[in-house]
């Protein structure tokens, strides 16, 4: 098993209830690629309920600074609207 699979476990949940544990390999506006063992599969965004990213654990020899914690996971739903970005102010409007 590769480190990508052993060090990280992202979770893709499909609308039909199927749960895929693997490594997120990228995607487009319409698809998501997940590596499960030695196979990379492509899933349509319209079939996805949630995609949860789990941060890899730091190496045993790497200690986090005091007061810092490793985030457990970040969940993303493809149906969420993107956060509004601040409007750009051009130099001539300053």
MOZIVEN-V630606 format. One record per pair of residues at least 24 apart in sequence whose ideal C-beta (glycine too) atoms are under 10 Angstrom apart, sorted by the first residue. I is the first residue (numbers start at 1). J is the second residue. Records with the same first field share a line. If there is no record, write none. Layout:
I=J  J
This chain:
1=37  38
2=35  37  38
3=56
4=35  56
5=35  36  37  38
6=56  57
7=54  55  56  57  58  59
8=35  53  54  55  56  57
9=52  53  54  56  73
10=34  35  51  52  53  54  55  73  74
11=50  51  52  53  54  73  75
12=36  41  43  47  48  49  50  51  52
13=48  49  50  51  52  75  77
14=43  44  47  48  49  50
15=46  47  48  49  50
16=47  49
17=49
18=43  47  49
19=49  50  52
20=48  51
21=52  54
23=53  54  56
24=51  52  53  54  76
27=51  78
29=78
30=78
32=76  78
44=78
45=78  79
46=78  79
47=78
48=76  77  78  79
49=77  78  79
50=75  76  77  78  79  80
51=75  76  77  78
52=76  77
